[in-house]
Amino acid sequence: MPQRVTCSQCGHLLYEGVDLKPPDEIISKYDGKCPKCGRKLALIPVNVEIKPCK
């Protein structure tokens, strides 16, 4: 099952892949901020969508 993580403010793609990664690992990769808009990244997801594979 693929995972996609985006910035809730600007929609910048932070991670996409088949390996599920914990949020803290993705946040630490970007030093806690979105590289595009600078918004502080949080461990609590703002919006979660689960979609069937095509």
C-alpha positions, 0 to 999 in steps of 0.5 A, a space after each residue: 500500500 503506497 503512502 503519500 505525505 504532503 504539506 497541509 498548507 502548500 501541498 508540497 510532496 514530502 514523501 511518497 513510497 510503498 514503505 510506510 514511514 513514521 511521521 517523525 522520520 519524515 519530519 526529521 528529514 526536513 528539520 521540522 519545516 516544509 522545504 517549500 513554504 516553511 510551515 512547521 510540520 506536526 506529528 498529528 495529521 491534519 487530513 487523512 485519506 484512504 483510497 482504494 488502489 487502482 
